């Protein structure tokens, strides 16, 4: 006898949609018996997996996980002058370990803490970017990357504006370092919350994938996720002994990807290297107080909070190439104003802010279009490694030039040269984009169609067959499963 549709309540344990044909099969499958379709939760209940805006809620939470990491990295900029003025710091020279090392004046422990912190923070950033690229592949990808960039820069702005006042209030920079530890703890708690929601999502979807239950039409945002899981499950069932490859060989990445990666590391470091010393530079160059220097330098993140809206407009109308060129030109002007004129540095800070609202958002959203979906993790990991290498040697060079010459003049000339290099790379990217039919300039809906990356094998049984060499009999079984 078929189950009735009426029931006092429905929950996330009920099927996504009621299907009369599945009731007999479920008895021997070990899966929950279907009683009621799983309807969409109200939009205001965004924390529920079946609520339409739940994906946006997860996006915001995922963007907040690296918040603490970016906070402590940029808080160091505001504390730099205090550390330089600390005689014990120059004599003795994961963030909590760093703070303990600074508290005890143990240089080796502080350095070890920064290394551990860098490993964890880099992994978190890669994971967040892969999550965003996987969930927002259609018309909202640049918007989603914009949200991530905006939250990152809110963290940086907050760090530069608040760390120095706290250091002065408590009479030293070590309490300000512990302030950063507290922010990292909050970010870790957000990470635990994200794990809870994603595990709940997998639990809900898993039984529906195996039982081939159809989706409630109102849950359209889950459709792509469930369909990919179903195809992957069917392929695994019919290719039990086949060896799966999780990602492409790095050597097979397109030239477009490598240009984007090099442009990203160059453009990011041309700003981040300056932002790491911006408060100290403003203190020396313009005779600002340490607190005022930190506040003014924080304006270099001001306009980045509008990155989601910029991303939304780019998704709708395209024009990424033009915006990257304009951003590169503004970066050159920002350094020209600071080096060769006495113009208020706030102008340069705002120009840098505009550049940071465009370039990282566009380039991060462009990476998924240059590689296949199964290579997202590898691609973002490669970009993060290149960024880390550039930041490591760049910061060492900045520190060396400052210590040897006693000022930041040569450092600023170095950054100006890097800004000019970014402009040249931007023109090279436009040329490469023209060879691929203007993939990057297209609106996001067309960008996905024009993607130069390989097709995802779990989305196409024919590609699965060619890639893993399954015989025709098992392939036919997989084809029937995905039909």
Helices and strands as residue ranges (DSSP letters): G 20-22, H 23-26, H 54-65, H 67-84, H 87-92, H 95-104, H 107-135, H 141-170, H 173-211, G 220-222, H 223-238, G 250-252, H 255-285, H 290-298, G 299-306, H 307-317, H 320-340, H 345-370, G 373-375, H 376-405, H 409-435, H 444-449, G 457-459, H 461-468, H 472-482
